[in-house]
């Protein structure tokens, strides 16, 4: 049974129009647990190293805990957003003010989203040797992205944020939610909501030819 209304989108549409949604999150419309679990069931088909499936998924609906998580996030996000941003020297510079403005909006309204998600992976990232870090995060991040694609296909959106992981933020979030900090690493903090409209478009990106190498750098 499908609980979420699946949009009439091709695979290519979903891949090219799944955006980081901030200003267009519907802060008033509830998100049913059934839809979240449906998206998660799809995401759990993603690969994980040695088929370990060492992930855990913490959804937060409680208003007080959402407020507390948003406060942790703002502690580190606000100074980051206020700091000068480095220039890229290409077309990305023209879009940076819009990206920052969108991020500021989410910073101000994060506590209002219907649901937050913190995906976790068994193990501590800082204890993972550099040569193994790709495999460590590669056992979680594909599933997280699949979850975001599934949200998009059902008219919901999210944004991949990581600023709550700065400093003691991850430990504070773990204490708030009962996540065993010594045994699990957090992969981010994801606001989840239905989107205001579903007419998202592909983003402007650097052309593939500009960043492609054949048989060497």
N, C-alpha and C positions, 0 to 999 in steps of 0.2 A: 504494500500500500504506500502511495506517495502522499505525504501530508502537505508538502509545499507545492504551490503552483509553479510548475516548471515553465520557464520562458521559452519562446520559440526562437532559440539561438543555436547556430551551428557550433561545432567544436571550435572552429577558428574564431567565431564571434566571442565565445567565452574567453578564449585565450588572449584575445587582443583588446577586450573591453573590461577586464577585471581590474579596476582601478583602486588606488588607496582612497577610500571614501571618508570624508570628514564632514564637510559642510552639508552634504546631502543625506546624512543619516537622519532617519525619522525618529526623533527622540520621544515621540508620544505613542507610537504603535507597539504593542507587546509582541514579543517573539516567542512562539510556542516551543516548549522543550522538544516536542515531536519533530519539528523541523530541524532543530539543532542536531538531534540524534541521527536524523536521516542524512544530513550533510556529513556528520562524523563517520557514519557507516561507509559512505563513499570514500572519505579520506583515508580510512584505515586500510584500503586496498593499495595504498602507496608502499613502495619498498622500504625495508629497514635493514640495516647491516646484520648479516647472518640470520635474518628473519627473527631478530630478537624482540621486536615490538615492545621496546622498553618505555613506551610513552604512557603518560597519564594526562588527562584533560580536565582542567578545573574551570567550570563555568560559574560565574558569579552573578546572581540576580538580586541579592539582598542590598537594599539602598545604603545602609550604613557601611557595609564592606566596599561597595563601589565608591563611596565617598572617600573612604580611607585609602583605597588604591589610587584614586585620582590625586589625592594629596601627596602620596609618595611620588607619583609620576611628576607632578608639578614642581616638586622640590628640585628635580634635576632637569626637567624640560624647560622651565622658564629661563634660567640663565643660558641654556644652550640656544634657545630661540632669540634671546636678546643679543647674543654675541655676533660679531660680524661674520659673514659667510665668505669662504674663499671663492675666488672667481675661477671659472672653468676656461674662459677664453673662447667660448663658442656659443652656440644657440641656447645652451642650457641657462646661461646667465639671464637671459630675457624672461625666463619663466620662474626664476628663483623667488621673486617677490610674491607671486601667487602661491607657490608651494609653502612659503613661510607663513603667509596670511592664513592659509588653510590649516596649517599645523597649530597656529595660535588659537584658532577657533576650537579645534579639538581639545587643546589644553584647557580652555575655559569651560568646556561643556562635557568633558569626559565623564564626569560623575552622573550625567543625565542619560547615558545610553542605556537601553533596556538590558543588555547582557554584556559582560566582559568574559574573555577567555584567556587563561594562561596555560599554554601547552608545556608539559614538562617531560624530561627525558632522564632515565635512570643513569646516575653517574654525575660527577662534578666536572664541568668543563675545564676548570683551571688545573685539574689533576690529569688532564689528557695531554700526552706529548704532542708537540706540533705536528708530527708526521701522522698522528691519528685523529686530529681535530676534524678533518674533512669527513672521515667516516663517522665520527661521533655525531656531528650535527646533521650529516646526511641521513641519519636514522630517524630524524624528526622533521626536518624542514620540508621534504617533499610532501609529507602528509599534511602539514600546515597549509602549504600552498594549494593542495587539492581541496582542503576544507574551504579556502577562500573562493576557489573556482565553483565549488558546489553552492556556496552562498550566493554568488553572482547568478547562477543558473536559476535560482529560486527567488530572485528579486531582493536579496539582502546584500549588504556590503560591510566592509571592515577596513582596517588600516593596520599594517604591521608596525607596531611601535616597540622600542627597546629601551627607552630612556629611564624606565623605572629600575632597570638592572644596574644602573650606575651606582658606585659607592656602596652604601649599605642598603640600597633600595630593594634588591632582590631578597635579602635576608628579612627585611621588614615585611615584605609581601608574604614570604614563607611563614613567618610567625603569625601574621593576620589570618591566613587561610589554612594553617596546619600542614603546609607542605614540608616534608622532611628535608630541610635545607642541606644536610650533610650527605644525602643520598640522591637528590634530584636537582637538575638544572632547569631553569625556566627559559623558554625560547622566545618570550616576548609577552606583550599585553595587547589584546585585540578587542577593540570596541565592536559590538555587533548590533546591527539594526536593519530593518527594512530601509530601502533607499527611497528618497523622494524622486520618483520617476525611475525608469530603467534604461533611459536612452544615453548610455555611456558610449564614448567613441575611443578609437585607438589613440594613444598618446604619441607625441612627437618624440622620436628617438634618433640617436645617431645612426646613420646608415650602416647596414651590416658590412658593406665593403670596407668601411673605415676602421673597423675593429676586428677584421678577420685576417688570420695568418694561415698560410698553407705550407706544410712541411717544415715549419720553423717559425721563429718570431718575425 
